[in-house]
Amino acid sequence: MRQLFAFFNKEQVMRVVFLLTACVSIAAVVLICAYLLGNGIPTIREIGLGNFFGKTWKPSKDLYGIVPMIVGSIYVTAGSLIIGVPIGILCAVFMARFCPKKLYPVLKPAIGLLTAIYMARFCPKWLYRVVKPAVDLMAGIPSIVYGFFGLVVIVPMMQSLTGTSGKGLLTASILLGIMILPTIIGVAETSIRAVPESYYEGSLALGATHERSVFFAQLPAAASGVMSGVILGVGRAIGETMAVIMIAGNQPIMPRGLLEGLRTMTANIVIEMGYASGLHRRALIATGVVLFVFILLINTCFSLLKRRDPA
């Protein structure tokens, strides 16, 4: 027994543990992919590409067109990035104290990023100790709580402003934008802090101001990490279910406007899986295959952009 223990020293044991952990992770991904593809692809063939990628979803009439859900997912994800990123806990503090007047009216969809920049390079230590836990707390709030907030706060607000039901694309985009913000802030801030201080000091030595050193020296160097934060935000937005179900209207039709209801792919699966059976149930599993491929394509596109990044 002692000889066996001497053979498996601590380093070897840890290598085995790490190997087993990696194998479990890989096996889980492989099993999920095998289940989705093994059940989804035959179903798509059975339904037919024309029917499956049609515009009408009526399982009672054997119509399983998921295009409205695909378009709804794209719209909600894009809307959350456009609307949500410009909503940051510290954006008001940043713009009041550091943002140049010329930058204010042309803020790009990156105030979540600006919040991360502020926390990494501008935020006083005493304020950072207060704000950082608050941002982390936002990331830990359950989706159903966000959905309830949207239902009792954002939906009534939209009702009074627009005179509609308040549930639709714009409402879902606003709520999802709030939900993805902590992810983008956290990853972007970590990336900015990881940039060597020599970038910042070298820029100052060449005569650049504090702000220009941050935005034109450190931020481009952190672009890869910032892109990773955006990828995670997109993944959270497109995969979100409970919050979207509560405020999106859940109409399986093509979105017709910002104030009209829609249904995403994840919401469609959750809403109908409980009572679906037979071909209807298999069509929902096939919808999961499309969602999986969609996310894979998004990650591939971002990876290609990161490879082209000279930084």
C-alpha positions in Angstrom: 0.0 0.0 0.0 2.8 2.3 0.8 4.5 1.6 -2.5 1.3 2.3 -4.3 0.9 5.6 -2.5 4.6 6.5 -3.2 4.0 5.8 -6.9 0.9 8.1 -7.0 2.5 11.2 -5.5 0.6 14.4 -5.1 1.5 15.7 -8.5 0.3 12.6 -10.3 -2.9 12.5 -8.3 -3.6 16.1 -9.2 -3.0 15.3 -12.8 -5.4 12.5 -12.7 -8.0 14.7 -11.0 -7.6 17.4 -13.6 -7.8 14.8 -16.4 -11.0 13.3 -15.0 -12.5 16.8 -14.6 -11.7 17.6 -18.2 -13.1 14.3 -19.4 -16.4 14.8 -17.5 -16.8 18.3 -19.0 -16.1 17.1 -22.5 -18.4 14.1 -22.0 -21.2 16.3 -20.9 -20.9 18.5 -24.0 -20.6 15.5 -26.3 -23.7 13.9 -24.7 -25.8 17.0 -25.0 -24.7 17.5 -28.7 -25.4 13.8 -29.4 -28.8 13.9 -27.9 -29.8 17.1 -29.7 -28.5 16.1 -33.1 -29.7 12.5 -32.8 -33.2 13.5 -32.0 -33.4 16.9 -33.8 -32.1 16.2 -37.3 -34.4 13.2 -38.0 -37.3 15.3 -36.8 -36.4 18.1 -39.2 -36.2 15.6 -42.0 -39.6 14.2 -41.0 -41.3 17.6 -40.9 -39.5 18.9 -44.0 -37.2 21.9 -44.3 -39.9 24.0 -45.9 -42.4 23.4 -43.1 -39.8 23.6 -40.3 -38.3 26.8 -41.5 -41.7 28.3 -42.4 -43.5 31.2 -40.9 -46.5 29.5 -39.2 -46.3 27.6 -35.9 -49.6 25.7 -35.4 -48.8 22.2 -34.0 -52.5 21.3 -34.1 -52.4 21.6 -37.9 -48.9 20.0 -38.2 -47.3 23.3 -39.0 -44.0 23.7 -37.2 -42.5 26.9 -38.8 -39.9 28.3 -36.4 -38.8 31.3 -38.4 -40.9 33.7 -36.2 -39.1 32.4 -33.1 -35.7 32.7 -34.8 -36.4 36.3 -35.8 -37.8 37.0 -32.3 -34.6 35.7 -30.7 -32.4 37.8 -33.1 -34.4 40.9 -32.4 -34.5 40.6 -28.7 -30.8 39.8 -28.5 -29.9 42.7 -30.8 -32.2 45.0 -28.9 -30.7 44.0 -25.5 -27.2 44.9 -26.8 -28.3 48.2 -28.3 -30.4 49.3 -25.3 -28.9 47.4 -22.4 -25.3 48.2 -22.9 -25.9 52.0 -22.6 -27.4 51.4 -19.1 -24.8 51.3 -16.4 -24.8 51.8 -12.7 -22.0 54.2 -12.8 -22.5 55.8 -16.2 -24.0 59.0 -14.7 -20.9 59.3 -12.4 -18.6 58.7 -15.3 -20.2 61.2 -17.6 -20.5 63.8 -14.9 -16.9 63.8 -13.9 -14.8 62.4 -16.8 -16.8 62.2 -20.1 -15.8 65.0 -22.5 -18.7 67.1 -23.9 -18.0 66.0 -27.4 -18.3 62.3 -26.4 -21.5 62.7 -24.5 -24.0 63.0 -27.5 -22.3 60.2 -29.5 -22.1 57.5 -26.8 -21.9 54.3 -28.6 -23.6 51.1 -27.3 -20.9 50.7 -24.7 -21.7 52.5 -21.5 -21.6 49.1 -19.9 -18.0 49.1 -21.2 -17.6 52.7 -20.0 -18.7 51.6 -16.6 -16.0 48.9 -16.6 -13.4 51.5 -17.7 -14.5 53.8 -14.9 -14.2 51.1 -12.3 -10.8 50.0 -13.6 -9.1 53.4 -14.1 -11.2 56.2 -12.6 -13.2 54.9 -9.7 -11.9 56.0 -6.2 -11.0 53.0 -4.0 -13.7 53.8 -1.4 -16.4 54.0 -4.1 -15.1 50.9 -5.9 -15.6 48.9 -2.6 -19.3 49.8 -2.7 -20.0 49.6 -6.5 -18.2 46.4 -7.3 -20.3 44.2 -4.9 -23.4 45.9 -6.3 -22.5 45.0 -9.9 -21.7 41.4 -8.8 -25.0 41.3 -7.0 -26.8 42.2 -10.2 -25.2 39.1 -11.9 -26.5 36.9 -9.1 -30.1 37.9 -9.2 -32.3 35.1 -10.5 -34.0 35.5 -13.9 -37.4 35.2 -12.4 -36.8 38.2 -10.2 -35.7 40.2 -13.2 -38.9 39.0 -14.9 -41.0 40.1 -12.0 -39.3 43.5 -12.0 -40.1 43.9 -15.7 -43.7 42.8 -15.2 -44.5 45.2 -12.3 -42.3 48.2 -13.3 -41.3 48.2 -17.0 -44.6 46.8 -18.4 -46.8 49.4 -16.7 -44.4 52.1 -17.7 -44.6 51.0 -21.3 -48.4 50.8 -21.1 -48.7 54.4 -19.9 -46.2 55.7 -22.5 -47.4 53.8 -25.6 -51.0 52.9 -24.8 -50.4 49.3 -25.7 -50.2 46.1 -23.5 -46.7 47.0 -22.6 -45.4 43.5 -23.5 -43.3 43.3 -26.6 -39.9 43.6 -28.3 -38.9 46.9 -26.7 -39.8 45.8 -23.2 -37.9 42.5 -23.5 -34.9 44.3 -25.0 -34.8 46.8 -22.1 -34.9 44.1 -19.4 -32.4 41.8 -21.2 -30.1 44.8 -21.5 -30.1 45.2 -17.8 -29.5 41.5 -17.3 -26.5 41.3 -19.5 -24.9 44.4 -18.1 -23.1 42.8 -15.1 -21.5 40.2 -17.4 -20.1 42.8 -19.8 -18.9 45.1 -17.0 -17.2 42.3 -15.0 -15.3 40.8 -17.9 -14.4 44.1 -19.5 -13.1 45.5 -16.2 -10.9 42.5 -15.6 -9.5 42.7 -19.1 -8.7 46.4 -18.7 -7.0 45.8 -15.4 -4.9 43.0 -16.9 -3.3 45.3 -19.4 0.3 46.1 -18.4 0.7 49.5 -16.7 3.5 50.3 -19.1 0.9 50.9 -21.8 -0.7 53.7 -19.7 2.6 55.1 -18.5 4.0 55.1 -22.0 1.0 57.0 -23.4 1.3 59.6 -20.6 5.0 60.0 -21.3 4.1 60.8 -24.9 1.9 63.7 -23.8 -1.5 62.0 -23.8 -4.1 62.9 -21.1 -5.4 60.4 -18.6 -8.6 59.8 -20.5 -6.8 59.4 -23.9 -4.3 57.0 -22.4 -7.2 54.8 -21.2 -9.3 54.9 -24.3 -6.6 54.8 -27.0 -3.8 52.8 -25.3 -5.3 50.4 -22.7 -8.7 49.8 -24.1 -7.5 48.6 -27.6 -5.1 46.3 -25.8 -8.0 44.8 -23.8 -10.2 44.4 -26.9 -10.0 40.6 -26.9 -11.2 40.4 -23.3 -13.9 42.9 -23.9 -15.1 40.9 -26.9 -15.3 37.9 -24.6 -17.6 39.8 -22.3 -19.8 40.7 -25.3 -20.0 37.0 -26.3 -21.0 36.0 -22.8 -23.6 38.8 -22.8 -25.0 37.6 -26.2 -25.1 34.0 -24.8 -27.1 35.2 -21.8 -29.5 37.2 -23.9 -30.3 34.6 -26.5 -30.6 31.8 -23.9 -32.7 33.7 -21.4 -36.2 32.2 -20.9 -38.2 33.0 -17.8 -37.8 36.8 -17.9 -38.7 36.9 -21.6 -41.7 34.7 -21.1 -43.1 37.2 -18.5 -42.8 40.3 -20.6 -42.4 39.5 -24.3 -46.1 38.8 -25.2 -45.4 35.2 -26.4 -47.0 35.4 -29.8 -45.7 32.8 -32.2 -45.9 35.2 -35.2 -43.4 37.3 -37.1 -42.5 40.5 -35.1 -44.2 43.5 -36.6 -42.8 46.3 -34.5 -41.0 47.4 -31.4 -44.3 47.4 -29.4 -45.7 44.1 -30.7 -45.4 40.8 -28.9 -43.1 38.0 -30.0 -41.8 34.6 -28.9 -38.2 33.5 -28.7 -36.9 30.0 -29.4 -36.2 29.3 -25.7 -39.6 30.6 -24.7 -41.3 28.5 -27.3 -39.6 25.3 -25.9 -40.5 26.1 -22.3 -44.1 27.1 -22.9 -45.1 24.1 -25.0 -42.8 21.3 -23.8 -45.1 20.6 -20.8 -48.0 19.4 -22.9 -46.3 18.5 -26.2 -46.2 14.9 -27.4 -45.2 13.0 -30.4 -44.1 15.0 -33.4 -44.8 18.3 -31.5 -42.4 17.3 -28.8 -39.7 16.3 -31.3 -40.2 19.6 -33.1 -39.4 21.4 -29.9 -36.2 19.3 -29.5 -35.3 20.2 -33.1 -35.8 23.9 -32.1 -33.1 23.3 -29.5 -30.8 22.1 -32.3 -31.4 25.3 -34.2 -30.7 27.3 -31.1 -27.5 25.4 -30.5 -26.3 25.9 -34.1 -27.2 29.6 -33.8 -25.1 30.1 -30.7 -22.3 28.2 -32.3 -22.3 30.5 -35.3 -22.3 33.6 -33.1 -19.3 32.3 -31.2 -17.5 31.4 -34.4 -18.1 34.9 -35.8 -16.8 36.5 -32.7 -13.7 34.2 -32.7 -12.9 35.2 -36.3 -13.2 38.8 -35.3 -10.8 38.3 -32.4 -8.3 36.6 -34.7 -8.4 39.5 -37.0 -7.8 41.9 -34.1 -4.2 43.1 -34.4 -4.0 43.5 -30.6 
